[in-house]
Amino acid sequence: MVGLLLGGVLVLVVGGCACVVWAERGGPRWTRRVATVMLAASKLVRRSEKNRRRSLNRSTSDSD
């Protein structure tokens, strides 16, 4: 069951990446929408990862 879920997520990610490439090359309007959503989601993931690293660094330096 977990493998099926991970496979579905992988298909969505690969499809989103393909839409980003296709939209860059002048694809249809729906690919530009999907590409915008994928790029916004990647920004959110990067920002949350950066914030997580910052909070981890603060907690380790506070314990010294």
ZATIPA-58492 format. One line per 3 residues: number of its first residue (from 1); for each residue y negated, x negated, z negated of C-alpha. Coordinates in steps of 0.1 Angstrom, whole numbers, plus 5000, padded with zeros to 4 digits. Example, Ala and Ser with C-alpha at 12.3 -4.5 7.8 and 13.67 -1.06 7.14 Angstrom:
# ZATIPA-58492
1> 5045 4877 4922  5011 4863 4929 .
This chain:
# ZATIPA-58492
1> 5000 5000 5000  4976 4972 4991  4985 4954 5023 .
4> 4977 4984 5043  4943 4987 5026  4935 4950 5032 .
7> 4946 4953 5068  4922 4982 5073  4894 4963 5058 .
10> 4902 4933 5080  4901 4956 5111  4867 4970 5101 .
13> 4853 4935 5095  4866 4921 5128  4853 4952 5146 .
16> 4819 4949 5130  4817 4912 5140  4826 4922 5176 .
19> 4798 4948 5176  4773 4922 5164  4782 4899 5193 .
22> 4782 4928 5218  4749 4941 5205  4734 4906 5209 .
25> 4744 4907 5246  4728 4941 5251  4755 4965 5243 .
28> 4751 5003 5239  4730 5018 5213  4759 5026 5189 .
31> 4768 4989 5188  4733 4980 5177  4736 5005 5149 .
34> 4769 4991 5137  4756 4956 5140  4726 4965 5119 .
37> 4749 4980 5092  4771 4949 5093  4742 4925 5090 .
40> 4727 4945 5061  4761 4945 5043  4764 4908 5047 .
43> 4730 4903 5032  4739 4923 5002  4771 4904 4997 .
46> 4753 4870 5000  4726 4882 4976  4751 4895 4950 .
49> 4771 4862 4953  4739 4842 4947  4730 4863 4917 .
52> 4765 4859 4903  4764 4821 4906  4730 4821 4889 .
55> 4742 4841 4860  4773 4820 4857  4752 4788 4856 .
58> 4729 4803 4829  4758 4813 4807  4775 4779 4809 .
61> 4743 4760 4802  4735 4784 4772  4769 4775 4756 .
64> 4762 4738 4755 .
